[in-house]
Amino acid sequence: MLDAEGTYIKTLGREGQGRGTARTTVQTIGFLLAAVVLASAACSSQAELEFADWTFDVPEGTPVHGYPERPSDGDRAGAVSLTEDLVIGNDPDDPEASLYRPADVTTAPDGTIFIADGGAHHIKVFNPDGTWRQTLGKEGQGPGEFTGLRHITVASDLLVAFDTRNRRYSLWTLAGEHVADHNPEVTRSLSSLYGLADGTLVWTYFAYDPDRSTARQVAVHSTSAGEELDVLIEGPGAPTREVFPADPVATLQAMLDRLEDPQLVLAVGRDGAVYFSSAEAYQVLSMSKDGAPQWALRRAGAPPSMPENAKQTLVAWILEVVGVDVGIDELSWPERIPAIFDLRVDGAGRLFVFRASAEMGLVPAEMGFAPSESWPVDVYGSDGAYLASGNVPAPWDHARDAFVYATTSDANDEPVVVRYRLTVNAR
């Protein structure tokens, strides 16, 4: 999920205290709020099964799938599972293979693994078996150099890497040869990047009003050179909210306020299928890469609200970790929270909807509170048909074939990338 400033809340594993993994107050509060969003659905009414009004336009004639509030077969044990297959970055005997602060991961069709190591300002390339092959780029502002490496993706036979500080993206061959750098205007506020099998790109960015008081998220289909082909989605405007790293209470209030702002949750498959949700209600729209609607789905039930115990947990965290005693009544609490936390597409083209659930809890962690390692997810086919529900550690960063890849930390809090085999046992 992205906030109005383009901040991504990492969800798989947790940022530890190992090499290059210090967590800021803003990041920690964002992480905690992600947990609260997921834990708070316990307060949603199980008796009301009416559908919420659509929070986005569904064109007339679009097939709609309507589902009850809870999956008919519940969350079956083993219905969705991740099995660790490969860990990259934790070999102390191979410094070339070490990772400093991985930000994203992607793969080529032959299984080659590319890792954007934002902390080291370069791209690490690994063979499918996890052995290091080469390193691309270095810190700087010259051609093919990085100062804020964030997103990485493969579009057909090109590797695309986005640099937030240089405000540009770089194209590389899959063999590691730098091709070109592009810096279209939208890269100033780019928030996500997806490469498609036909060589084109889908990206989201924030479009600001002239006085920068409000921003709306926009999803665009473009060529690899940045030429716009279609505008897929334009989200509603949301107020820009300032965060205060030195003031955790003000930061918490700003993030609480954002929970009620319009959100854009997006997932894109390698074939160009685009899935969109406004997050505030359990509703998803499927589109083609040219923006044509394919189908929509929704589940019944009222949007979740924030329970009292979640409020108490947040103020307790502020006191315990930051040392500031703030009363519940001193904060303005949202009347509702998002119903959908995130969307993902796997290598088989299935849609994974990560939802709020009563099963989610808040558990103590070294730096405050973090979500438990059991994130509820519903799985749908590429046609919108419901397949299964289960629990996995969290949303992943990349998927190809039967595997998903995630940037996370190992048992020693060292940054790693883990490849999991994903299994879905449909009902």
C-alpha positions as CSV (number, residue, x, y, z in Angstrom):
1,M,0.0,0.0,0.0
2,L,1.2,3.5,-0.8
3,D,0.6,6.7,1.1
4,A,0.1,10.1,-0.4
5,E,3.9,10.7,-0.3
6,G,4.7,7.5,-2.1
7,T,5.9,5.7,1.0
8,Y,5.9,1.9,0.7
9,I,5.4,-0.1,4.0
10,K,7.5,-3.2,3.8
11,T,5.6,-6.2,5.0
12,L,7.5,-9.4,4.7
13,G,9.7,-10.0,7.7
14,R,10.9,-7.0,9.6
15,E,13.8,-4.6,9.4
16,G,16.3,-5.6,11.9
17,Q,19.5,-4.2,13.4
18,G,21.9,-6.0,11.2
19,R,24.0,-4.5,8.3
20,G,22.3,-1.4,7.0
21,T,18.9,-2.2,8.6
22,A,18.3,0.6,11.1
23,R,14.6,1.5,11.3
24,T,13.5,5.1,11.5
25,T,10.7,6.3,13.7
26,V,8.5,7.0,10.7
27,Q,9.2,3.5,9.3
28,T,8.4,1.9,12.6
29,I,5.1,3.8,13.1
30,G,4.2,2.9,9.5
31,F,4.9,-0.8,10.2
32,L,2.8,-0.7,13.4
33,L,-0.1,0.9,11.6
34,A,0.1,-1.8,9.0
35,A,-0.4,-4.3,11.8
36,V,-3.3,-2.3,13.3
37,V,-5.0,-2.2,9.9
38,L,-4.9,-6.0,9.7
39,A,-5.8,-6.6,13.3
40,S,-8.7,-4.3,13.5
41,A,-11.1,-6.3,11.3
42,A,-12.2,-8.1,14.4
43,C,-14.6,-5.3,15.0
44,S,-16.3,-5.6,11.6
45,S,-19.9,-6.9,11.9
46,Q,-20.4,-10.5,10.9
47,A,-24.2,-10.0,10.8
48,E,-24.2,-7.3,8.0
49,L,-23.7,-9.0,4.7
50,E,-24.8,-6.1,2.4
51,F,-22.4,-4.9,-0.2
52,A,-20.8,-1.5,0.2
53,D,-21.3,1.0,-2.6
54,W,-18.7,0.9,-5.3
55,T,-15.7,3.1,-4.4
56,F,-14.6,3.3,-8.1
57,D,-16.4,3.4,-11.4
58,V,-17.4,0.0,-12.8
59,P,-18.4,0.4,-16.4
60,E,-21.8,-0.9,-17.4
61,G,-21.7,-4.4,-18.7
62,T,-18.6,-5.4,-16.7
63,P,-19.1,-8.9,-15.2
64,V,-19.3,-8.7,-11.4
65,H,-18.4,-11.5,-9.0
66,G,-20.2,-11.1,-5.6
67,Y,-19.0,-13.1,-2.6
68,P,-20.1,-13.5,1.0
69,E,-18.1,-11.7,3.7
70,R,-16.0,-14.7,4.6
71,P,-14.9,-17.5,2.2
72,S,-17.4,-20.4,2.3
73,D,-14.7,-22.9,3.3
74,G,-12.9,-20.5,5.7
75,D,-9.1,-20.4,6.0
76,R,-8.0,-24.0,5.5
77,A,-4.7,-25.0,6.9
78,G,-2.2,-25.4,4.0
79,A,-4.6,-23.9,1.4
80,V,-1.9,-21.3,0.6
81,S,1.7,-22.0,1.6
82,L,5.2,-20.7,1.1
83,T,8.1,-23.1,1.3
84,E,11.6,-21.7,1.6
85,D,13.6,-22.7,-1.5
86,L,16.7,-20.4,-1.6
87,V,18.3,-17.7,0.6
88,I,20.6,-15.1,-1.0
89,G,22.8,-12.7,0.9
90,N,23.8,-14.5,4.1
91,D,27.0,-16.3,3.1
92,P,29.8,-14.8,5.2
93,D,32.4,-16.5,3.0
94,D,31.3,-14.7,-0.2
95,P,31.4,-10.9,0.2
96,E,30.4,-10.4,-3.4
97,A,27.1,-12.2,-2.6
98,S,26.4,-10.1,0.5
99,L,23.5,-7.6,0.5
100,Y,23.6,-4.3,2.3
101,R,20.0,-3.0,2.1
102,P,18.0,-4.8,-0.7
103,A,15.1,-2.7,-1.9
104,D,13.6,-4.9,-4.6
105,V,14.1,-8.1,-6.6
106,T,13.2,-9.4,-10.0
107,T,14.0,-12.3,-12.3
108,A,14.7,-13.0,-16.0
109,P,12.9,-15.8,-17.9
110,D,15.9,-18.1,-17.5
111,G,15.8,-17.7,-13.7
112,T,18.6,-15.2,-13.3
113,I,18.0,-13.1,-10.2
114,F,18.5,-9.3,-10.1
115,I,18.5,-7.5,-6.7
116,A,18.4,-3.8,-6.3
117,D,20.7,-3.2,-3.3
118,G,19.7,0.4,-2.4
119,G,22.2,0.6,0.4
120,A,25.1,-0.2,-1.8
121,H,23.9,1.7,-4.9
122,H,24.2,-1.2,-7.3
123,I,22.4,-4.2,-8.8
124,K,23.6,-7.7,-7.7
125,V,23.1,-10.4,-10.3
126,F,22.8,-14.1,-9.2
127,N,22.5,-17.3,-11.1
128,P,19.3,-19.4,-10.5
129,D,21.1,-21.5,-7.9
130,G,21.9,-18.3,-5.8
131,T,25.6,-18.0,-6.7
132,W,26.8,-14.5,-7.5
133,R,27.4,-13.6,-11.1
134,Q,28.2,-9.9,-11.4
135,T,27.4,-6.5,-10.1
136,L,25.9,-3.7,-12.2
137,G,26.4,0.1,-11.6
138,K,27.9,2.0,-8.8
139,E,27.2,5.1,-6.7
140,G,27.1,8.3,-8.7
141,Q,25.1,10.4,-11.1
142,G,26.7,9.3,-14.4
143,P,25.3,6.9,-17.0
144,G,24.1,3.7,-15.3
145,E,25.0,5.0,-11.8
146,F,22.7,5.2,-8.8
147,T,22.2,7.2,-5.6
148,G,18.7,6.0,-4.6
149,L,18.1,2.7,-6.2
150,R,14.5,1.6,-5.3
151,H,12.6,-0.4,-8.0
152,I,13.7,-3.0,-10.4
153,T,11.8,-5.0,-13.0
154,V,12.3,-7.0,-16.2
155,A,10.4,-6.0,-19.3
156,S,10.9,-8.6,-22.1
157,D,14.7,-8.5,-22.7
158,L,15.4,-5.4,-20.7
159,L,16.2,-4.8,-17.1
160,V,14.7,-1.6,-15.8
161,A,16.0,0.1,-12.6
162,F,14.5,3.2,-11.0
163,D,16.6,5.6,-8.9
164,T,14.6,7.9,-6.6
165,R,17.3,10.5,-6.1
166,N,18.6,10.7,-9.6
167,R,14.9,10.8,-10.6
168,R,15.4,8.5,-13.6
169,Y,15.3,4.9,-14.6
170,S,18.0,3.0,-16.4
171,L,17.7,0.3,-19.1
172,W,20.1,-2.6,-19.2
173,T,20.3,-5.8,-21.2
174,L,19.8,-9.0,-19.3
175,A,23.5,-9.7,-19.9
176,G,24.4,-6.6,-17.9
177,E,25.1,-4.0,-20.5
178,H,23.8,-0.4,-19.8
179,V,21.6,0.8,-22.6
180,A,20.1,4.2,-21.6
181,D,18.8,6.4,-18.9
182,H,15.4,8.1,-19.0
183,N,14.0,10.8,-16.8
184,P,10.5,11.7,-17.8
185,E,8.7,14.2,-15.6
186,V,6.6,11.5,-13.8
187,T,9.8,9.9,-12.4
188,R,9.9,12.8,-9.9
189,S,7.1,11.1,-7.9
190,L,7.1,7.5,-9.2
191,S,5.9,5.0,-6.6
192,S,5.8,1.6,-8.3
193,L,7.1,0.0,-11.5
194,Y,6.1,-3.1,-13.4
195,G,7.7,-4.7,-16.5
196,L,5.5,-6.6,-18.9
197,A,6.4,-9.6,-21.1
198,D,5.9,-7.4,-24.3
199,G,8.6,-5.0,-23.2
200,T,6.3,-2.2,-22.0
201,L,5.9,-0.8,-18.5
202,V,3.2,0.0,-16.0
203,W,4.0,2.6,-13.4
204,T,2.2,4.6,-10.8
205,Y,3.1,8.1,-9.7
206,F,1.7,11.0,-7.7
207,A,0.2,14.0,-9.6
208,Y,0.2,17.1,-7.4
209,D,-2.0,20.2,-7.6
210,P,-0.1,23.4,-8.3
211,D,0.0,24.3,-4.6
212,R,0.9,20.7,-3.7
213,S,-1.9,20.6,-1.2
214,T,-3.4,17.5,-2.7
215,A,-2.1,14.6,-4.7
216,R,-3.7,11.8,-6.7
217,Q,-2.2,8.5,-7.8
218,V,-2.1,7.8,-11.5
219,A,-1.3,4.5,-13.2
220,V,0.2,4.7,-16.7
221,H,1.0,2.1,-19.4
222,S,4.1,3.2,-21.4
223,T,6.9,2.1,-23.7
224,S,10.3,1.2,-22.2
225,A,11.5,4.7,-23.2
226,G,8.7,6.4,-21.2
227,E,6.3,7.3,-24.0
228,E,2.8,7.2,-22.5
229,L,0.4,4.7,-24.2
230,D,-2.6,4.8,-21.9
231,V,-3.7,6.3,-18.6
232,L,-5.1,3.3,-16.8
233,I,-6.3,4.8,-13.5
234,E,-6.5,8.3,-11.9
235,G,-7.3,8.0,-8.3
236,P,-9.2,10.7,-6.3
237,G,-7.2,13.5,-4.8
238,A,-6.0,13.2,-1.2
239,P,-4.5,15.9,1.0
240,T,-0.7,15.8,1.3
241,R,0.2,15.3,4.9
242,E,3.5,16.3,6.5
243,V,5.3,13.9,8.7
244,F,7.6,14.9,11.5
245,P,10.5,12.5,12.0
246,A,11.5,14.3,15.2
247,D,7.9,14.3,16.5
248,P,6.5,10.7,16.7
249,V,3.1,11.8,18.0
250,A,2.6,14.2,15.1
251,T,3.8,11.5,12.7
252,L,1.4,9.0,14.2
253,Q,-1.5,11.5,13.8
254,A,-0.6,12.1,10.2
255,M,-0.5,8.4,9.5
256,L,-3.8,7.9,11.3
257,D,-5.3,10.6,9.1
258,R,-4.0,8.9,6.0
259,L,-6.0,5.8,6.8
260,E,-9.1,7.6,5.7
261,D,-7.6,9.1,2.6
262,P,-8.3,7.6,-0.8
263,Q,-5.7,4.8,-1.6
264,L,-4.6,3.2,-4.8
265,V,-3.7,-0.5,-4.4
266,L,-2.4,-2.0,-7.7
267,A,-1.0,-5.3,-8.9
268,V,0.1,-6.1,-12.4
269,G,0.7,-9.5,-14.0
270,R,3.4,-10.3,-16.5
271,D,0.8,-10.7,-19.2
272,G,-0.4,-7.1,-18.6
273,A,-3.5,-7.8,-16.5
274,V,-4.0,-4.9,-14.1
275,Y,-5.8,-5.2,-10.8
276,F,-7.0,-2.2,-8.9
277,S,-8.6,-1.5,-5.6
278,S,-9.3,1.7,-3.6
279,A,-8.6,-0.4,-0.4
280,E,-11.4,1.2,1.6
281,A,-13.8,-1.6,0.7
282,Y,-13.2,-5.2,-0.4
283,Q,-13.6,-4.5,-4.1
284,V,-11.2,-5.2,-7.1
285,L,-11.4,-4.2,-10.7
286,S,-9.6,-6.2,-13.4
287,M,-8.4,-4.4,-16.5
288,S,-6.2,-5.1,-19.5
289,K,-3.0,-3.1,-20.0
290,D,-4.9,-0.7,-22.3
291,G,-7.4,0.1,-19.5
292,A,-10.3,-2.0,-20.8
293,P,-12.4,-3.5,-17.9
294,Q,-12.4,-7.3,-17.7
295,W,-14.4,-8.0,-14.5
296,A,-14.9,-6.8,-10.9
297,L,-15.3,-8.6,-7.6
298,R,-16.4,-7.6,-4.2
299,R,-17.2,-9.2,-0.8
300,A,-20.1,-8.3,1.4
301,G,-19.7,-6.6,4.8
302,A,-19.1,-3.2,6.3
303,P,-15.6,-1.7,6.2
304,P,-13.6,-2.5,9.3
305,S,-13.2,0.1,12.1
306,M,-10.4,0.5,14.6
307,P,-11.1,-1.1,18.0
308,E,-10.2,0.3,21.4
309,N,-7.5,-2.3,22.0
310,A,-5.7,-1.2,18.8
311,K,-5.8,2.4,20.0
312,Q,-4.4,1.3,23.4
313,T,-1.6,-0.7,21.6
314,L,-0.5,2.4,19.6
315,V,-0.3,4.7,22.5
316,A,1.5,2.1,24.6
317,W,4.0,1.7,21.8
318,I,4.6,5.5,21.8
319,L,5.3,5.4,25.5
320,E,7.4,2.3,25.6
321,V,9.6,2.8,22.5
322,V,9.6,6.6,22.1
323,G,9.1,7.6,25.7
324,V,6.2,10.0,25.1
325,D,3.1,9.6,27.2
326,V,0.1,10.5,25.0
327,G,-3.5,9.8,25.9
328,I,-6.0,8.1,23.6
329,D,-8.2,11.3,23.7
330,E,-5.3,13.4,22.5
331,L,-5.3,11.8,19.1
332,S,-8.0,11.9,16.4
333,W,-8.9,8.4,15.4
334,P,-10.3,7.3,12.0
335,E,-13.8,6.1,11.8
336,R,-12.8,3.4,9.4
337,I,-9.7,1.7,8.1
338,P,-8.9,0.1,4.8
339,A,-10.5,-3.3,4.0
340,I,-7.7,-4.5,1.6
341,F,-4.1,-4.2,2.7
342,D,-2.4,-5.2,-0.6
343,L,-2.7,-7.1,-3.9
344,R,-0.3,-9.5,-5.6
345,V,-0.2,-11.6,-8.7
346,D,1.7,-14.9,-8.9
347,G,3.5,-16.5,-11.8
348,A,0.4,-18.4,-12.8
349,G,-1.6,-15.2,-13.1
350,R,-3.7,-15.7,-9.9
351,L,-4.7,-12.7,-7.9
352,F,-3.9,-12.6,-4.1
353,V,-6.0,-10.2,-2.0
354,F,-4.4,-9.6,1.4
355,R,-7.3,-8.6,3.7
356,A,-7.9,-7.4,7.3
357,S,-8.8,-10.3,9.5
358,A,-9.6,-11.2,13.1
359,E,-6.8,-13.7,13.0
360,M,-4.2,-11.0,12.8
361,G,-2.7,-10.0,16.1
362,L,-0.2,-7.5,17.4
363,V,2.9,-9.2,18.9
364,P,5.9,-7.6,20.7
365,A,9.0,-7.2,18.6
366,E,12.5,-5.7,19.3
367,M,11.4,-2.2,18.3
368,G,7.8,-2.0,19.3
369,F,5.1,-4.1,17.7
370,A,5.0,-5.9,14.4
371,P,2.4,-8.0,12.6
372,S,2.4,-11.7,13.4
373,E,3.7,-14.0,10.6
374,S,0.3,-15.1,9.5
375,W,-1.2,-12.7,6.9
376,P,-4.7,-13.7,5.7
377,V,-5.1,-13.9,1.9
378,D,-7.8,-14.8,-0.6
379,V,-6.8,-16.3,-4.0
380,Y,-8.7,-15.8,-7.2
381,G,-8.2,-17.0,-10.7
382,S,-7.4,-14.6,-13.6
383,D,-11.2,-14.7,-14.4
384,G,-12.2,-13.6,-10.9
385,A,-13.3,-17.0,-9.7
386,Y,-12.6,-17.7,-6.0
387,L,-10.0,-20.4,-5.5
388,A,-8.9,-20.6,-1.8
389,S,-8.1,-18.7,1.4
390,G,-5.2,-19.2,3.7
391,N,-2.3,-17.5,5.5
392,V,1.2,-16.6,4.4
393,P,4.1,-14.7,6.0
394,A,3.2,-11.5,4.0
395,P,3.0,-10.0,0.5
396,W,6.1,-10.7,-1.6
397,D,8.1,-8.5,-3.9
398,H,8.2,-10.5,-7.1
399,A,6.7,-13.7,-8.6
400,R,7.7,-15.9,-11.5
401,D,6.6,-19.4,-12.4
402,A,6.0,-21.4,-9.2
403,F,8.1,-19.1,-7.0
404,V,7.9,-15.8,-5.2
405,Y,10.8,-13.7,-4.0
406,A,10.9,-11.4,-1.0
407,T,13.4,-8.9,0.6
408,T,13.5,-9.7,4.3
409,S,15.9,-10.5,7.2
410,D,17.3,-13.8,8.4
411,A,17.4,-15.1,11.9
412,N,20.4,-12.9,12.6
413,D,18.7,-9.8,11.3
414,E,20.9,-9.7,8.3
415,P,19.3,-8.6,5.0
416,V,18.5,-11.3,2.6
417,V,16.4,-12.2,-0.4
418,V,14.4,-15.4,0.0
419,R,12.8,-17.5,-2.8
420,Y,9.8,-19.4,-1.8
421,R,7.8,-22.1,-3.6
422,L,4.2,-21.0,-3.6
423,T,1.4,-23.6,-3.4
424,V,-2.3,-23.0,-3.7
425,N,-4.6,-26.0,-3.0
426,A,-7.9,-24.8,-4.4
427,R,-11.1,-25.9,-2.6
